Structure formats: structure tokens, C-alpha cells
Amino acid sequence: MISNYFRNYISKIKETKKIARQKNIAIWYMPLIDSLLITLGNAIWKSQGQFMGMDK
């Protein structure tokens, strides 16, 4: 199940690169970096909230 998620994610990245080449978009990786940073930020924020909740 998890491996299918990552396979789909990688295939979507490849499709994004393909579309970016067709439309002459040079900076295709910026949305990818943004989504990864948002995911990482949410994970950190939620883990800190979890640890703060455990203190009480």
C-alpha cells in the first residue's frame, strides 16, 4: 500500500516534468519543493503538538 503511493507519486513527478517540457516551463521543481516543505512542516507541527499534549 505504501509502496503503491510512492510509485504513483514518482510517476506523477515524471508526468509533471513531461508537461513542463512541452510547455517550456523551466522551473518545474518549485511546486514539488513547495509540497514537500508543506508536508514536512505539517509533520513537525503535529509532532510538536503531540509532545506538548503528552506533557499534561
TIDRENDREN-480357 format. One line per field, with one value per residue: residue number from 1; x, y, z of N, C-alpha, C, O in turn; residue in three letters. Coordinates in steps of 0.02 Angstrom, whole numbers, padded with zeros to 5 digits. Each point is the difference from the previous one (the first is absolute). Example, Ala and Ser with C-alpha at 12.3 -4.5 7.8 and 13.67 -1.06 7.14 Angstrom:
% residues 2
k <- 1 2 .
n.x <- 00660 -00070 .
n.y <- -00284 00054 .
n.z <- 00390 -00069 .
ca.x <- -00045 00042 .
ca.y <- 00059 00059 .
ca.z <- 00000 00003 .
c.x <- 00045 -00039 .
c.y <- 00060 00055 .
c.z <- 00000 00037 .
o.x <- 00052 00025 .
o.y <- -00001 00055 .
o.z <- 00033 00008 .
r <- ALA SER .
% end
This chain:
% residues 56
k <- 1 2 3 4 5 6 7 8 9 10 11 12 13 14 15 16 17 18 19 20 21 22 23 24 25 26 27 28 29 30 31 32 33 34 35 36 37 38 39 40 41 42 43 44 45 46 47 48 49 50 51 52 53 54 55 56 .
n.x <- 00041 00058 00010 -00093 -00005 00063 -00048 -00080 00036 00037 -00077 -00035 00064 -00009 -00086 00020 00058 -00060 -00063 00056 00018 -00084 -00003 00073 -00033 00033 -00084 00050 00108 -00015 -00048 00076 00063 -00048 -00008 00091 00016 -00059 00036 00084 -00024 -00046 00070 00056 -00048 -00009 00091 00014 -00058 00046 00085 -00032 -00030 00096 00017 -00074 .
n.y <- -00059 -00041 -00112 -00050 -00005 -00075 -00100 -00017 -00024 -00104 -00077 00002 -00057 -00112 -00037 -00008 -00089 -00095 -00012 -00037 -00111 -00065 -00002 -00084 -00095 00107 00071 -00082 00032 00086 -00018 -00027 00077 00055 -00054 00005 00092 00004 -00059 00040 00079 -00038 -00037 00075 00049 -00064 00002 00089 00004 -00058 00044 00071 -00049 -00017 00100 00008 .
n.z <- 00000 00085 00005 00039 00112 00055 00009 00076 00103 00020 00023 00106 00072 00005 00061 00110 00035 00015 00092 00090 00000 00037 00112 -00014 00047 00007 00022 -00058 00001 -00068 -00100 -00078 -00052 -00087 -00098 -00066 -00062 -00095 -00089 -00062 -00076 -00095 -00078 -00062 -00089 -00091 -00065 -00066 -00096 -00084 -00058 -00080 -00096 -00057 -00048 -00081 .
ca.x <- -00041 00045 00042 -00041 -00004 00062 00004 -00045 00029 00056 -00028 -00028 00056 00023 -00050 00008 00059 -00017 -00044 00040 00041 -00043 -00023 00061 00003 00067 00004 -00052 00012 -00022 -00060 00019 00034 -00051 -00042 00041 00010 -00064 -00009 00048 -00022 -00058 00022 00035 -00049 -00044 00038 00011 -00064 -00008 00044 -00026 -00059 00021 00025 -00055 .
ca.y <- 00059 00058 -00002 00025 00073 00030 -00012 00049 00066 00007 00005 00068 00046 -00008 00031 00072 00019 -00006 00056 00061 00003 00015 00070 00041 00026 -00019 -00012 -00049 -00031 00044 -00027 -00061 00020 00029 -00052 -00037 00042 00005 -00064 -00003 00048 -00027 -00056 00028 00036 -00049 -00039 00044 00002 -00064 -00001 00048 -00032 -00054 00030 00016 .
ca.z <- 00000 00002 -00060 -00055 00007 -00024 -00073 -00030 00010 -00047 -00068 -00007 -00008 -00069 -00043 00008 -00039 -00071 -00017 00004 -00060 -00056 00004 00010 00068 00023 00072 00016 00065 00055 00034 00035 00062 00044 00030 00049 00058 00036 00033 00055 00050 00035 00042 00058 00040 00033 00049 00058 00035 00034 00058 00049 00030 00046 00062 00047 .
c.x <- 00043 00043 -00038 -00006 00063 00010 -00044 00028 00057 -00025 -00031 00055 00026 -00049 00005 00060 -00015 -00042 00039 00045 -00042 -00021 00058 00000 00065 00001 -00056 00007 -00022 -00065 00015 00033 -00050 -00043 00039 00010 -00064 -00013 00046 -00020 -00059 00020 00035 -00050 -00045 00038 00014 -00065 -00013 00043 -00024 -00062 00018 00026 -00054 -00026 .
c.y <- 00063 00002 00025 00076 00032 -00011 00050 00070 00012 00005 00068 00051 -00004 00031 00077 00025 -00001 00060 00065 00007 00020 00074 00049 00036 -00024 -00021 -00047 -00026 00044 -00025 -00064 00017 00031 -00053 -00040 00041 00007 -00065 -00007 00048 -00025 -00057 00025 00033 -00048 -00041 00043 00005 -00064 -00002 00049 -00029 -00054 00028 00010 -00059 .
c.z <- 00000 -00063 -00061 00002 -00029 -00075 -00037 00005 -00049 -00071 -00012 -00009 -00072 -00050 00004 -00040 -00075 -00022 00001 -00061 -00060 -00001 00013 00067 00031 00073 00020 00071 00058 00033 00039 00067 00049 00034 00052 00064 00041 00038 00060 00056 00040 00046 00063 00047 00039 00052 00062 00041 00039 00063 00053 00035 00048 00066 00051 00034 .
o.x <- -00010 00013 00028 00000 -00005 00026 00020 -00005 00005 00026 00004 -00008 00015 00022 -00008 -00003 00022 00013 -00010 00009 00023 -00006 -00012 00016 00011 00040 -00046 -00049 -00002 -00003 -00029 -00017 00002 -00013 -00028 -00003 00002 -00022 -00021 00003 -00003 -00025 -00013 00003 -00013 -00028 -00001 00002 -00026 -00023 00006 -00010 -00038 00002 00014 -00046 .
o.y <- 00044 00054 00033 00033 00049 00043 00028 00040 00054 00039 00027 00048 00051 00030 00034 00052 00045 00029 00044 00056 00039 00030 00059 00059 -00060 -00043 00019 -00026 -00024 -00001 -00013 -00030 -00014 00004 -00019 -00027 00001 00002 -00021 -00019 00008 -00005 -00025 -00009 00011 -00017 -00025 00001 00002 -00022 -00014 00012 -00014 -00037 00000 00006 .
o.z <- -00041 -00028 -00043 -00052 -00037 -00034 -00051 -00047 -00029 -00040 -00056 -00038 -00031 -00049 -00051 -00032 -00037 -00053 -00042 -00025 -00042 -00053 00011 00005 00009 00019 00036 00028 00057 00062 00052 00051 00060 00060 00052 00055 00061 00058 00054 00059 00061 00056 00055 00061 00059 00052 00056 00062 00056 00053 00060 00059 00047 00049 00060 00041 .
r <- MET ILE SER ASN TYR PHE ARG ASN TYR ILE SER LYS ILE LYS GLU THR LYS LYS ILE ALA ARG GLN LYS ASN ILE ALA ILE TRP TYR MET PRO LEU ILE ASP SER LEU LEU ILE THR LEU GLY ASN ALA ILE TRP LYS SER GLN GLY GLN PHE MET GLY MET ASP LYS .
% end
